[in-house]
Amino acid sequence: MSWTLLRGTFTQRRTSILWYSVSLIAYSWLMTWFYPQIGGGQYADLIENMPPEMLALFGGTEVDFATLGGYFQTEYLGLMWMLITASALIIFAGKAFSGEIGAGTMEFVLAQPISRVRFAITRVVALLLYIVVLAAVSFVPIALFGPTYDIELGAETFWTLSAFGALFMLAVGGFALLVSSLFRDSGRAGAITAGVMGTFWIADLVSNVSEAAEVIDPINIVTYWQPGKIINGDAVAPEAWWIYGVLGVVSLVASVVVFRRRDVA
Amino acid sequence: MDVITTRGLTKFYGKARGVESLSMSVPAGSVYGFLGPNGAGKTTTIRCLLGMLKPTAGEAEVLGEHVSLDGAALRRRIGYVAGEVNLYERQTGRWHLDYVAGFRGGRGGLEADLLERFDFDPGRKVKELSKGNKQKLALILGMAHDPELLILDEPTSGLDPLNQEAVYAVIDERVAAGRTVFLSSHVLSEVERVCSRVGIIRSGRLAAEEDVRSLLAKRLRDLTVTFARPVEPALLDDVTGVDSVMVLGETQLTARIKGDAIDAVIKRLASVEISDLRISHASLEDVFLEFYRHTDADDAPRAVAGGGEA
């Protein structure tokens, strides 16, 4: 790994990292603060008035909306959090390989005495650190501000949520990095990753109301993301850990292998 | 000893040819001019030499090491200035100098000297720099650590004449200190000024390789003469090496002059009264068209020494 490249990566991405971090802290705090306003019984009343099909679309079959987990899944972690973190990771990963090649700066960096493997591994480490940051700014505010608003996550729930959230981001970020290593234009790489994620999300929604769409569920990383169940104290299905872990690790390793062999100018 | 050797180096981008069957060698301690019109394959060759592109066929050796895609140790001994300068727009020149120093384990010994000679302010962000100042920064970044081999892809692009001369002076000094310079260019005057030997690439193939003196003998000049009074249109007809003569009105004449014929032309013009005279060097592309127009049909590159036509 190259400390110079690692420092350089975070220096170049500092504005983006700062904005995403501040946004996630603010959003997490906002949703925590908002829970007493509509949470509990009021939220259950609101949900009862919704058509069952709409409830199903938003994962009503997986988690009880009237619970704390249901609130966080529906209002924040089940969609908006996914959108925010996925976009952050897609941008970060896109810049890691294809962005540098497209901008021509890869030629400048690789004219220096740094091997491609070292370059790629440093970018993987940078992505992993970014995931840790995103997980921290997402879940620490909920645990930190929660008691003020009658929300008690508990240590085990907090750590499970953080670890599973980080693993979900590893799967998304790893895939984004792999796509980035294949192309020379970060816009195209980002569009492909976003397209795949969008397709998964739509497939997950449709599978809530259509059995035909359930065939994709075993490989759909969006389907496995059930933060509401974790907050409610349920265990995460072992296959979910495996799917995220294997997809993340395989993608990261593949991105290093691809980058090592490709044209970079 | 040769610092650069390529054997059948070939790079295709899909079906598009970048460079094909390029075999050449660059001796140590020389300034080797790598010439060719835009799109000829110069940059592709350089990127293959630096391990940024994977050759479709053939191989290259640089500083005695086989070029691979992962040659970090080799690149420690090379300084590279890209033809198109792409740096981090939001970072300063100082940040770039620190960045390179981080990769190379310390500041380049020539950094302070180059900053002064190019009169470059490293405190400004790249996005605030003019094209010429970006080029200066790229030159400083590429040359500061005094590499054994300098690979310069059109290094004076965007520089004013004063800074161009500063670049040439640095090149002269580095070569005097035993370094080797591989210089890609399509500017004939630049090649004349600094190079000792040239390889000429056209349509992805090495069209010729020769020393600069023989290239100079092939130099083309465009002549425009305005006479004080009407002269014979056939004034230059019997001068060997004069081509494309055009008479404009009764008092103006244009012609293309090859190589050493300029002396005979000037002596002939001395016999008439002239009110204006303009002589410009033809572009390198015109030289190619004039002297290498038939090489596309040949499979084998030509190695010509001593001024014979290729």
Interface residues (C-beta under 8 A of the other chain):
Chain A: S2 W3 T4 L5 R7 G8 T11 Q12 A103 G104 T105 M106 E107 F108 V109 L110 A111 Q112 P113 I114 S115 R116 V117 R118 R260 R261 R262 D263 V264 A265
Chain B: R47 L50 G51 M52 L53 K54 L69 D70 G71 A72 A73 R75 R76 I78 Y80 A82 E84 N86 L87 Y88 R90 Q91 W95 Y99 V100 G102 F103 R104 L141 G142
